[in-house]
Amino acid sequence: MQMKFLWLSGALLASVLAGCAGSQRLVPKVEQGQAEGGAKTVTVASESVACSRPQCPVLAAAWTSAKAGQAVLTVGLPYQKAEVTGADFHFGGSQTVHVRSRSRADAPALGFPATAFDVPLGLIGQIAYAPRSWVRVHTADGRSVDETLNSGDQRGRAVEAMSYFLTAVESASGKAIDVEGNRGGLLERLGGGSK
């Protein structure tokens, strides 16, 4: 009887540990470093926007102190063959930012079509902190995919990743980044804050 209890306890513990060791990280992977010329660098690994289908767009970002006001935003689209040619970021009901300026920097190897774009650092702030936002990703075959970044009720992991990214950029640069939108405290992030 005691042996059976120990065996069941061990099996339960192994199941719990296996679940905790899943492939999805709890927090976005942000890395800080230094380039050969001495410039500080910050990168955040790709994370998906708020959707549940396989073709969910992903965003990643990179920054260097050599171009402090600019970031490289990577937009990727899993399970597609066509190249990503651009993205339109919609904030609130009235603002749209069209992203088409390809970067000289390479997009990270994601295993699916992804393109790196040069964007103002302020756009990353809008992605991270705008209360209502969505993105339209354009592909070379003339198609597009529309998905939510932040509905107010649900935030994509990419939104969280951009928030962590900006915090790391501020730490690396030693300067606060002027962003549009409410950075929000805990209550605002949970939907309970009032203004």
Backbone hydrogen bonds in HBPLUS format (Angstrom, degrees):
<---DONOR---> <-ACCEPTOR-->    atom                        ^
c    i                          cat <-CA-CA->   ^        H-A-AA   ^      H-
h    n   atom  resd res      DA  || num        DHA   H-A  angle D-A-AA Bond
n    s   type  num  typ     dist DA aas  dist angle  dist       angle   num
A0005-PHE N   A0001-MET O   3.05 MM   4  6.35 153.9  2.12 146.5 153.4     1
A0006-LEU N   A0002-GLN O   2.98 MM   4  6.26 160.8  2.02 149.7 154.3     2
A0007-TRP N   A0003-MET O   2.93 MM   4  6.15 156.3  1.99 146.1 153.0     3
A0008-LEU N   A0004-LYS O   2.93 MM   4  6.16 161.8  1.96 149.7 154.1     4
A0009-SER N   A0005-PHE O   2.86 MM   4  6.06 157.3  1.92 149.8 156.7     5
A0010-GLY N   A0006-LEU O   2.90 MM   4  6.08 157.9  1.95 146.9 152.8     6
A0011-ALA N   A0007-TRP O   2.96 MM   4  6.21 154.8  2.02 147.3 154.2     7
A0012-LEU N   A0008-LEU O   2.92 MM   4  6.11 156.4  1.98 147.5 153.8     8
A0013-LEU N   A0009-SER O   2.94 MM   4  6.15 161.9  1.97 149.8 154.7     9
A0014-ALA N   A0010-GLY O   2.94 MM   4  6.12 159.1  1.98 147.1 152.9    10
A0015-SER N   A0011-ALA O   3.01 MM   4  6.21 151.9  2.09 143.6 151.0    11
A0016-VAL N   A0012-LEU O   2.99 MM   4  6.28 159.1  2.04 151.9 157.2    12
A0017-LEU N   A0013-LEU O   2.94 MM   4  6.17 167.4  1.96 154.3 157.6    13
A0018-ALA N   A0014-ALA O   2.93 MM   4  6.04 152.7  2.01 143.8 151.5    14
A0019-GLY N   A0015-SER O   3.02 MM   4  6.22 152.2  2.09 144.5 151.7    15
A0020-CYS N   A0016-VAL O   3.01 MM   4  6.30 149.7  2.11 147.5 156.0    16
A0021-ALA N   A0017-LEU O   3.06 MM   4  6.20 131.4  2.31 138.7 151.0    17
A0021-ALA N   A0018-ALA O   3.27 MM   3  5.11 133.7  2.49  90.8 103.2    18
A0045-ALA N   A0029-LYS O   2.92 MM  16  5.45 159.6  1.97 154.0 160.4    19
A0031-GLU N   A0043-THR O   2.86 MM  12  5.31 159.5  1.90 149.1 156.0    20
A0043-THR N   A0031-GLU O   2.88 MM  12  5.31 153.3  1.95 151.3 159.5    21
A0033-GLY N   A0041-THR O   2.88 MM   8  5.01 155.9  1.93 138.1 140.0    22
A0041-THR N   A0033-GLY O   2.92 MM   8  5.01 161.3  1.96 126.2 125.5    23
A0035-ALA N   A0039-ALA O   2.70 MM   4  5.21 165.0  1.72 163.9 165.7    24
A0038-GLY N   A0035-ALA O   2.97 MM   3  5.33 161.3  2.00 115.5 120.5    25
A0065-SER N   A0040-LYS O   2.85 MM  25  5.26 154.2  1.91 150.0 155.7    26
A0042-VAL N   A0063-TRP O   2.98 MM  21  5.19 153.6  2.05 141.9 144.4    27
A0063-TRP N   A0042-VAL O   2.81 MM  21  5.19 142.7  1.95 156.5 163.2    28
A0044-VAL N   A0061-ALA O   2.93 MM  17  5.43 154.2  2.00 156.4 155.7    29
A0061-ALA N   A0044-VAL O   3.43 MM  17  5.43 158.3  2.48 134.3 140.3    30
A0047-GLU N   A0059-LEU O   2.99 MM  12  5.62 148.9  2.09 144.3 149.9    31
A0059-LEU N   A0047-GLU O   2.88 MM  12  5.62 156.7  1.93 159.7 160.6    32
A0158-ALA N   A0048-SER O   2.78 MM 110  5.11 141.7  1.92 140.1 137.9    33
A0049-VAL N   A0057-PRO O   3.05 MM   8  6.04 151.7  2.13 167.2 165.1    34
A0050-ALA N   A0148-THR O   2.89 MM  98  5.33 137.8  2.07 154.3 163.2    35
A0058-VAL N   A0076-GLY O   2.96 MM  18  5.08 160.4  2.00 134.6 139.6    36
A0076-GLY N   A0058-VAL O   2.93 MM  18  5.08 167.0  1.95 147.2 149.8    37
A0060-ALA N   A0074-THR O   3.01 MM  14  4.97 145.4  2.13 136.1 142.4    38
A0074-THR N   A0060-ALA O   2.79 MM  14  4.97 167.5  1.81 140.8 145.0    39
A0062-ALA N   A0072-VAL O   2.91 MM  10  5.08 135.3  2.12 135.5 148.1    40
A0072-VAL N   A0062-ALA O   2.85 MM  10  5.08 164.0  1.88 148.6 152.7    41
A0067-LYS N   A0064-THR O   3.08 MM   3  5.70 153.6  2.16 115.5 121.7    42
A0070-GLN N   A0067-LYS O   3.07 MM   3  5.62 164.6  2.09 125.8 128.7    43
A0121-LEU N   A0069-GLY O   2.99 MM  52  5.47 165.4  2.01 133.8 131.4    44
A0071-ALA N   A0119-VAL O   2.85 MM  48  5.45 165.5  1.87 164.0 166.8    45
A0119-VAL N   A0071-ALA O   2.94 MM  48  5.45 169.7  1.96 158.9 160.3    46
A0073-LEU N   A0117-PHE O   2.81 MM  44  5.21 152.5  1.88 160.6 160.1    47
A0117-PHE N   A0073-LEU O   2.82 MM  44  5.21 153.9  1.88 136.5 145.1    48
A0075-VAL N   A0115-THR O   2.98 MM  40  5.57 161.8  2.01 155.1 155.1    49
A0115-THR N   A0075-VAL O   2.98 MM  40  5.57 157.0  2.04 146.2 147.8    50
A0077-LEU N   A0113-PRO O   2.95 MM  36  5.83 156.2  2.01 169.1 175.7    51
A0140-ALA N   A0083-GLU O   2.77 MM  57  5.29 144.6  1.90 150.9 161.4    52
A0085-THR N   A0138-HIS O   2.86 MM  53  5.56 157.3  1.92 131.4 138.9    53
A0138-HIS N   A0086-GLY O   2.86 MM  52  5.16 169.3  1.87 141.1 144.5    54
A0087-ALA N   A0099-VAL O   3.08 MM  12  5.18 154.2  2.15 140.1 147.4    55
A0099-VAL N   A0087-ALA O   2.73 MM  12  5.18 168.4  1.75 172.7 174.8    56
A0088-ASP N   A0136-ARG O   2.82 MM  48  5.08 153.5  1.89 142.6 151.7    57
A0136-ARG N   A0088-ASP O   2.90 MM  48  5.08 152.3  1.98 141.6 150.7    58
A0089-PHE N   A0097-VAL O   2.85 MM   8  5.10 166.1  1.87 150.1 149.9    59
A0097-VAL N   A0089-PHE O   2.79 MM   8  5.10 160.6  1.82 148.1 154.6    60
A0090-HIS N   A0134-TRP O   2.84 MM  44  5.29 178.5  1.84 167.2 167.5    61
A0134-TRP N   A0090-HIS O   3.02 MM  44  5.29 148.0  2.12 139.7 149.0    62
A0091-PHE N   A0095-GLN O   2.80 MM   4  5.20 165.8  1.82 152.4 157.4    63
A0095-GLN N   A0091-PHE O   3.22 MM   4  5.20 156.4  2.28 166.6 161.6    64
A0092-GLY N   A0132-ARG O   2.76 MM  40  5.14 168.3  1.77 160.7 160.1    65
A0118-ASP N   A0101-SER O   2.85 MM  17  5.79 151.8  1.93 161.7 171.2    66
A0103-SER N   A0116-ALA O   2.93 MM  13  5.45 169.7  1.94 127.5 127.4    67
A0123-LEU N   A0120-PRO O   2.99 MM   3  5.61 145.8  2.11 115.3 123.4    68
A0124-ILE N   A0121-LEU O   3.10 MM   3  5.35 122.5  2.45 101.8 115.2    69
A0125-GLY N   A0121-LEU O   3.25 MM   4  6.70 150.9  2.34 144.0 152.1    70
A0126-GLN N   A0122-GLY O   2.97 MM   4  6.34 147.8  2.07 144.8 153.4    71
A0127-ILE N   A0123-LEU O   2.93 MM   4  6.25 159.4  1.97 152.8 157.9    72
A0128-ALA N   A0124-ILE O   2.94 MM   4  6.16 156.5  1.99 147.2 153.8    73
A0129-TYR N   A0125-GLY O   2.90 MM   4  5.98 150.1  1.99 148.3 155.6    74
A0130-ALA N   A0126-GLN O   2.87 MM   4  5.11 151.3  1.95 142.0 143.0    75
A0133-SER N   A0150-ASN O   2.82 MM  17  5.11 158.6  1.86 143.7 148.8    76
A0149-LEU N   A0133-SER O   2.97 MM  16  5.33 164.1  2.00 124.7 127.2    77
A0150-ASN N   A0133-SER O   3.12 MM  17  5.11 161.5  2.16 126.2 131.1    78
A0135-VAL N   A0147-GLU O   2.82 MM  12  5.55 165.7  1.84 168.6 172.7    79
A0147-GLU N   A0135-VAL O   2.92 MM  12  5.55 159.8  1.96 159.4 166.2    80
A0137-VAL N   A0145-VAL O   2.83 MM   8  5.19 162.1  1.86 149.9 150.9    81
A0145-VAL N   A0137-VAL O   2.91 MM   8  5.19 147.6  2.01 139.3 149.9    82
A0139-THR N   A0143-ARG O   3.00 MM   4  5.53 157.2  2.05 158.3 155.0    83
A0142-GLY N   A0139-THR O   3.07 MM   3  5.72 151.7  2.15 123.8 125.2    84
A0156-GLY N   A0149-LEU O   2.84 MM   7  5.36 162.8  1.87 172.5 169.7    85
A0151-SER N   A0154-GLN O   2.92 MM   3  5.35 161.6  1.96 155.8 157.4    86
A0159-VAL N   A0156-GLY O   3.03 MM   3  5.33 130.4  2.28 103.6 115.6    87
A0160-GLU N   A0156-GLY O   3.38 MM   4  6.85 157.5  2.44 148.9 153.4    88
A0161-ALA N   A0157-ARG O   2.86 MM   4  6.10 155.6  1.92 146.2 153.7    89
A0162-MET N   A0158-ALA O   2.97 MM   4  6.21 152.9  2.05 145.5 151.4    90
A0163-SER N   A0159-VAL O   3.13 MM   4  6.43 148.2  2.24 144.8 153.5    91
A0164-TYR N   A0160-GLU O   3.02 MM   4  6.37 160.7  2.06 155.4 159.7    92
A0165-PHE N   A0161-ALA O   2.85 MM   4  6.03 154.8  1.91 146.8 154.9    93
A0166-LEU N   A0162-MET O   2.95 MM   4  6.14 161.7  1.98 146.5 149.8    94
A0167-THR N   A0163-SER O   3.14 MM   4  6.40 157.4  2.20 146.6 152.6    95
A0168-ALA N   A0164-TYR O   3.04 MM   4  6.32 154.2  2.11 148.0 154.8    96
A0169-VAL N   A0165-PHE O   2.90 MM   4  6.23 150.3  1.98 150.2 159.4    97
A0170-GLU N   A0166-LEU O   2.90 MM   4  6.14 161.1  1.94 151.9 156.3    98
A0171-SER N   A0167-THR O   3.03 MM   4  6.26 153.4  2.10 141.8 149.3    99
A0172-ALA N   A0168-ALA O   2.88 MM   4  6.09 158.8  1.92 148.4 153.9   100
A0173-SER N   A0169-VAL O   2.84 MM   4  5.95 158.7  1.89 152.8 158.4   101
A0174-GLY N   A0170-GLU O   2.81 MM   4  5.56 137.4  1.99 139.0 149.6   102
A0189-ARG N   A0185-GLY O   3.00 MM   4  6.22 159.5  2.04 153.7 159.6   103
A0190-LEU N   A0186-LEU O   2.99 MM   4  6.21 140.7  2.15 145.3 156.1   104
A0191-GLY N   A0187-LEU O   2.96 MM   4  6.05 107.5  2.50 133.9 151.3   105
A0192-GLY N   A0187-LEU O   2.71 MM   5  4.91 147.6  1.81 154.5 149.6   106
A0191-GLY N   A0188-GLU O   3.10 MM   3  4.92 151.4  2.18  95.9 104.8   107
